[in-house]
C-alpha cells in the first residue's frame, strides 16, 4: 500500500498533460511563435537595462516598511516610514471625490445622443468597480511612476451581452516597443506585449483548441514578475501552482493594422487574423487597447517616475538619524567598560559580563573596572531629523495643512485656510489633470468597445439623488444622420438639415464624441469646512438677494451632517415668521450662532 501511494503522481494535471500527444503546428505558426518570443526578449532586456524591475521592487519595499535592514547585531535598523502616509494622503485627495462622464458631440447630429453616451459610460464604470480599480492604478502611478489600463470586452458579462471592461496592468507585466519615447506616444509603438502567468484552467477556457496542450511552468528565463515576497506564494504546493506564462502580443502588419497573437509553451494559441472576419479591424479605430498614465516623466522613455523614488534619500536620512539616536541611547543604558585584567583576577572572563539583572561577578579588586562615559548624541541630529520631515513635504508637495496639522498662528478663517490648502494642493491638482487626460483616452476605448459589441437595446440605471432607468439602443450610434448647413432656410425651418443621398435617403455615420472624466477637485470636502463656508456665504448678498437661503442650510445639515431636523414645511409652520430666504446674519433669526457639536472637528489643525 505504501508503495502504491508513493508511486501515485501528485500533479495529476501535469501527468495527464504528459500523456497528451501535442500535434505539430505549421512552419508559419512556429515562426510566428518564435518571432513573438524574440520581441518579448528584446522588450524585457530593454527594461532590465534601465533597472526598472529592481527600482519597482525597492519602491514596493519602502512603501511597506521593508527598508534599512540591520547589517550587524548592533545596528538598530530603525524605520520611520514617511512614504506611506504621503502616498495615502495624495490618493485620498484624488480618489475620494464624486465622478461623472461628460460627452460633447463632434457634429450636430452627435449631440442629441450625448446624454445617452454619458449614462452608458457611467454604467460601464460602475459595473467595472471604478473606484476600486482606480485606487490600484493610482498606487502604481504614485509609487512606481506608471499605471497602465487595458480595455477589452468581457463577452460573458451582463448575461452574455458583453461588458466593456478595463483592468489595471502591472508595469512589471507590460513590455512595449523599446523605441517608445513618451507616454502619450504609446500608439506609435510597433508592438506591445502583455505577459503574465495565467492558471492552466484559464488558458484552457479561453483557448479551447490549443490551450489543452499547455503544460505547467514554474520558472521562465525572462520572468515578468517583481522580486517581492508575495509573488511566489502559489508555489508552496504543486496543486496550487498550475500556471503558465501567457504572452499576449499586439503588433502591426504590413498595412499598419493591429492584430493580436497569444503564445504559451512556444505554441500559438490564437491569432486574431484567423479568428476575426476578413476585412474587419481588431479595434474600431485601429488603436492599441492600452493607455499609460505617468506621475513624473523620465527623459527619453515613456516610463514614469513616482514619488517614492524621489523620497529614497530623505527616507534613508531619517532612518540613519534614528539609528544614531538609538545607538547613543543604548550606550547610555549599557555603557562600555574598561577592565584591568590583572586586578580583576585570573579566572575573570569579560565575555560573561553582561547587563543581565542580578548577575554575580567575582572580582579580586572592586576598582578593577571603570565605565567609559558615552558621547551624547549631537543636538544637530534631532534638528536635522526634523528638517528632513519638512524636506519630505516639499518634495511630495504635501504641506502640513493638507494633512490636518495647524496651518499657522492666527490662521483660523475659512478663507485663509482655503488659500493655504489650494496653494498646497498644486501638485495634487496637476496629478489629477494628468489622470483626467489619460482617462479621456480610456473612455474613448471603452466607447469603441461599446459601439462595436453592443448590438441590442438594454436598460441602463442612472444613479444620483433621484435614481432612474433609461432604455438605450447602442445601434443608433452607428447610424447618426449627417447634418449640413441649410443655406436657404424658409420661415420656421432649422439652420441645419440632414444630408440626403441620390435616392433622397438620409446619409449616416458613426457618432463621435469628445469624452471627459470629471472628478470633483478644488476646494476641500471636509463637512466642517463646508459648513463654515456656508456660514460665511450666508452673510453675503448679491443685488439685494442672499447667496445662501435657510432652506439650503437646513438641507445640508439634514442630508450631509445627519441632524434629525424637521422638514422645511413643518419648520415654517412652527415659526411662521421665518422669511423665505435667510437675510439675517448667523446668530439671529433662529440660525445657529456656532457650529453644532457634530461638526466641531479640527479643520486645518484649528477648531472651526
N, C-alpha and C positions, 0 to 999 in steps of 0.2 A: 504493500500500500504506500509506504513511504517513497519507494522508487517511482511509482506511478505519479504521485503528487509532485515529485521533483522534476519529472520529465514534461509535465504539462506546461505549455508556454504561458507566461504571464501576459504578454502582449498578444491578445487574441486577434486584434485587428491587424497588427503587423504580420502575424503568422498567416492570416487569411490573404494579405496582400502578396506575400511571398509565393502563394500557390497560384495567384492570378498571372496568366501569361500576358505581358504588355504587348499589344500589337505595334507593328512598325509604322512610324509616321513617314510621310513623303519627304523627299530631299528638300523641297521648298519649306516644309514645316520645320525640319531640323535646322536649316539655315536661318529661318526666322527666329527660332528659339535661341540659337547662338548669338544672333545679332542683338536681341533684346538683353541677354545677359552681358554682352560686351558693353552696351550702353549703360547698364546698371553698374558695372565695374568701374567705368570711367567717371560716372557721376559720384560714386562712392569715394573714389580716390581724390576727387576734387574737394569733397567735404573734409576728408582726413587731412589734406594738405593745409587747410585753413584751421585745423584742430577744433572744428566746431563740436564734434561729439564729446570731447573731453571738457570743453568750455561749458556745454549744456549740463553735463553730469556734475560739474563743480557748482554751477548755479543752483541746481536742484539740491545739492548737499547743503549749501549755505542757507537756503530758504528753510530747510528742515533741521537746522542747527547741527549738522554733521560737519564740523569745522574745528580747526585748532586742536587736532588730535595730539595728546601728550606724547612726546618722543622719549621721555625718560620718566622714572617714577617720581622725581622731584618736580617735574613741570605740572602745574595745576590743570592746564587745559581749559581755561576759562572760556565761556561762550556767553556773550550778551548779545542776543540776536536783535539787531536793529533793522534787519532787512524785511523780515516777515510783516511786522506791523506797518511798514511803509507800503509794501505791495498790497496788503489787505485794505488799507485806507484808500489807496488810489482806485482799486477795483470797486469798492463800495460806492465811491463818488461817481463812477462811470455806470455801474450796473443798476444801482438802487433808484431807478427813475422809471416812470411810465414810458412806453414806446408806442409808436404808431407808424404807419406807412403812408407816404404821400405819393400821388401819381399825377403827372401832368401829361396830357396827350401831346404828341408832337405835331399833329394836324387837327383841324377842327372836327373831323369825323371820329377821332380817337377820344376826344374829351368827354363825350357822352357815356363812355364806359369807364371813366377814371375811378368813380366811386366803387364800381363792381370789382375792379382790379385791386383797389386798396383793401376792401373787405376780404377778398380771396387770399391775398398775400398775408394779411394779419391772421387769417385762419390757418394758413400753412405754417407760419412762425409759431403759433400757439400749439399746433399739433406736433411740432418738432422740439418742444420744450426749450423755447428760445432762451430764456434766462439761464437755465442750467448749462446749456452748451456755450452761451456767450461767456459765462463765468470761466469755464475751462479754457476757452480760446484767449481770454484776456490774461489768465495766468501764464499761458505760453508766451503771449506778446510781451508782458512786462517782465517776466522772469528770464525767458530765453531770447527775447528780442524779436521773435517771428511767430505769427499764428497763421495757419493755413486752413481754409474752409474748402471742402469738396462738395459739389452739388450733383445730385443724381435723382432718379425716380425709384421709389420703393414700390414695385408693382403689386406687392402683396398687401399693402396697407389700404385702409378705407374699404374693406371687404372686396378687394380686387380692383377697385377703381384706380388705385395708384396714388401716391402722395409725393410731390416734390420735396426732397429731403436734403438736408445739409448735415455734414458731420465734421467734427474737428479732427484734422490730421496732425499727428505729432511731427514736429520738424525732423525728428530722427528718422521717420519713415518716408520722408519727402526727398526726391532726388531729381531736381530739374537739370536742364541743359547747363553745363558749366559756363557757357558763354553768356549766361544771364547776368546783366549788369545793374539792374534796378528793379525794385519790387513791382512798380507799375508796368514794367515791360514783360510781365510773365507770359503774355500771349505771343511774344516774339520768339519764344523758345522753339527749338526744333523737336524736342521730345520732353516729356515729363513722366517720371516713374513714381508710383506709389507702391512701395514694397513693405509688406507687413506679414508676420506669421499668422496664419489662419488655422482654425480647427479643421481636421480632416472631414468632419461632418458638414461643415460649411462649404468646403470645396466640392464635396460630392453633390450637395444640394444645388449649388449654383452652376455647376458644370457637369451635368449628368452623364455626358458621353465619355469624357476623358478624366473626370475627377475621381472615378473609382480606381484609377491606376496610380494615383499619387500616394506615395509612401511617407511614413513618419520621418521627420527631421528634427534633430535636437540642436545642432550647430550648423553654421553656414560660414564659408570662407569670408564673406562680406556681410557682417552682422549689422542689421539696421535697427538695433535697439541700444538704448543708453545703458551705460555700465553703472546701474544703481541697484540697490538692494531688492527692489520689488519686481525686477524684470525676469527673474528666473524662478519664481515661486511655484510655477506649474510643473517644474521638473523634479519635484520631490518624489513622485511616483510615475511609473511608466504609463499607467492608465490615464493620468491627468495631463500628459504631455503629448497627446495625439494631435500634432500640428505639423505644418509645412510652410515654407516661405512662398508666398504668392506674390509674383511680380506683375503689377498692372501697369503696362506701358502705353502711354498715349503719344503718338508720333504722326508726322505728316507724310503723305505720299507725294509722288512727283507732281501732282496737281495742286498741292497745298491743302488737301482735305485731311482732316484729322480722323484717325482710326485708332482702335484700342486692341491690344493683344495681351492675353493673360498667359503666364508661363509659370510652371511649377515642376520640380524634378526634371528639368530640361525637356518638358513636354509642353506643346502649345495646347492649352485647354480651350481657348476660344479666340477667334479672330472676328472682329465686328464687321469686316468687309464681307464675310461669308454669311453672317447671321442676319444682317440688315437687308432691306430691299435695295436692289441696284439703283443707283442714281440718287438715293437719299443720303443726307449727311448725318453723322453721329450726333452732332449738336446743331441746333437750328441756325445759329449764326457762325458755325464753324469755329467755336471757341473751346479752349481747354476748360474742363469743368472745375477749375481751381481758382482761388483768389488768395493772395498773400497780403497780410497787413502787418507792418513792422512798427516797432517802437521808435528806435533811432536808426538812421541809415549807416551802413558801412560803405565806404567809398569803393567803387569798382565791382560790387556784387549786390545781388538782390537780398541777401540775408541781412537781418536787422541785429541790433544790439539792445539789450534790455537794461533796466535799472540795476539789476543785481550785479551785472558785470562792472558797472561804474562804481558800485559800492564796495567792491572787493577790498581796495586799500584801506578805506575807512573802517570796515568791519575788522580787518586784521589789526589795525592800530588800536581799536578799543579792546580787543581780546588781549593784545600784548600789554596794554596798560593794566588791565585787570590781573594778568599773571604777575606783574611786578608788585602790585599792591598785596596780593595774596601771599606771594613768596616772602615779602617783608613781614607780613603778619605772622606767618609760620615761624620765622626766626625769632620774633618777639616772644612767642609762647614756648618755643623749643629751641633755645639758643645753642650755639656751638660751644664746646668746652675745650680748654687747653689742659692736658693731664700730664703730670710728671710721672713717667713710668717707674723711675727708681724709688720715688717717695710713695707711690701708690701700692707697691708690693709686688712680689714675684708672680703670684697667681692671678693678678688682676687682668681681666680681658675687657678692653674698651668696647668691643663689638657687642657685648651683652648689656651695656649700659644704655638703656632706652628711657623714654619718658612714660613708661608704664606706671600707673598708680600703685603705691605700696611696694615698689621694688626695693630689695635689700642689697646694698652694695658694700662689700668689705673693703676697707682702706687701712693701710698702715699709718698714713698721715692724713688727717682730715683736710689739711691745707694743700693737698697734692693736686688740686684742680682749681681752675678759675674760669668762670663763664666769659666768653668773648662777647662784648656788647655789640648787637647788630646795628648796622647803619640804617636809620629810619628812611622810609621812602621819601623822596624829594617832594616838596609841596607842588612842584611843577607838574607832577604826574597826574593828580586829580584835576588840576586846571586844564591840562592838555586833553584829558579824557572828556571833560565837558565841552571843550571846543570841538572835539571830534563829533559829538552828537549834533552840534549846530552845523557842522560841515555836511553831515548826512542829510539834514533838512534842506540845505542849499542845493546839494547835488540832485536830490529827488524832487525838488520843487514843492515840498510839503512843509510849510511853516507850522509853528505850534498852534496857531489859531485855528487851523483847519482840522486839528485833531482834538479840539475841545479844551486846549490849555488857555491860560489867561492871555488875552491879546496885548495887555499893557496897562500901566497905571492910568486910571481915569478914562479908559475906553469902555464905556458901558452902553452908549446909544446904539440903537439898531443900525442906523445909517453908517456909523463909523465901523461897526463890525462887518457890515456888508462890504465896505470899501476894502478892509483888510482881507476878508475872505476871497473877494474877487481878485485882488492882486495876487494872493497866494495860490489861486486855482488856475493860473495861466497855463501851467504845464499840463494839468489835467484837461483843461479845455482844448488844448492843442491835440492831446492824445485822443480825445473824443471826436474831434473833427477828422482826424485820420481814420478813426473807426467808422465814421459815417461815410467817408469816401469809399472805403473798402466795401461796406455793406451796400452801397449803391450798385456796385457791380455784382455782388452776390444776389441781390434782389432781381437784377436783370437775368441772371442764370436761372433763378427759381421761376421767373415768369416764362422763360423759354421752355422749361420742363412742363409747366402748367399748360401752355398753349399746345405743346406737342402731344401730350399724353392724356389730357382730359378732353374726351370727345362727347360726353353726355352731361346733361344738366344735373345739378345737385344742390342741396340746401346748404347754406353757409350760415353759421351762427355769428351774430355781431355782438361782441361784448361791449360793456360800458355801463353807464348809470342806468340805462333802460335797455337791457338785452333784447335782441330781436333776431328774426331769421329772414334770410333773403335767398331767393332761388336764383342761381347763377347758371348760365348756359355758356361755357367757355368757347363753344364752337363759333359763336357770333364774333369772337375776337379775330377769327381767321377771315371774316368776310365783312370788313368795315367799309362802307361806301367812301369813295374818293370824292372829296369836296373841292370845288373850284370857285373862284370869284364869279358872281353874277354881274357881268359888265353893264347890263341894261335892265335893272330890276324895275318891274312895274309896281304900281301902288299896292302895298300890302305884301309884296314878295321880300324874301330874305336877301341879304347881300351875298350869300354863298349858296351854291346849289350842287346837286350830285352830278358827277361826270358820267355821261352815257356813252355806250359803245355804238357801233354801226347799227345794231339791232334795237337800239333805244333801251337797252337794259343797263342798270347801274353797274359801273365798274367798281370792283372791290380790291382791298389789300388787307394785309395783316396789321392789326393795331400795334403801334409802338408807343412806349411811354418813357418819360424820364422819372425814374423811381428814386425815392429817398427815404432813409430810415430816420425818424425823428425821435431823439432821446431828450427828455426834459433835462436841460442843463441850465447853468447860470446861477441864480440865487440859491442859497441853501434851502433845504426842505424840512428842517427841524420844526416841529409843531410849535414849540415855544417861540422860536424866531418868527414864524409866520403870524402867530397871534400878536406879538409885539408890533410887527409891521402893520397889521390891521388896525391896532390902536392908534398908531401914528397916522395912518391914512384917514382914520375916522375924524381927525381934526381938520382935514383939508376940504375945501370946497372949490369947485371949478365953475365959473359963471353962475354962482349962487346955488349950485347943486352939490350935495355931498358926494364924495368919492365912494364911500362905503356906507351902505344902508344897514339899519339894525337887523333886518331880515338876513342879510348876508353874514353878519357877525354871529347871529344865533345859529344859522345853518352850519357854519364852520365848527362852532362849539358842539353842536349836536352830532354831526357826521364824522368829523376828524378827531375830536378830543374824546367824544363818548359821553358827554354830560347828559343826564336824563332830563332834558328840557321839554316843556310842553310845545305843542305845535304853535305856529305863529298866530293862527286864528284864536286859539284859546288864550294866548298871551294878550292879544288885543282886547278880548272880551273882559279879562280880568283887569286890564289897565287901558280903559278906553281913551285916555288922554295921550297915549303914545302916538306920535306922528308916523306917517308912512315912511319917512326917511330919517336917519339919525343926523341931526343938525347940532346937537349939543356935544361938548367935549366929554371925554371919559370922566366918570365921577359924577355926572349929572344925568337926569332923565332916566334913572334906573340902570344905567350902564355900569359895569363893574369898574371901580377905580383902580384895582390892582389885578394882577394875573391870578387866576384860580390856582388853588394848591396843586391840582393835577398838572399844571404847566410850569410850576416853579422848579425848573431844572437848570442846569448850568448851560448857558449859551456863550460859547467863546471863553469859558473859564470864569465868567462873572454871572451872578444871579440876574435874571432878566427883571 
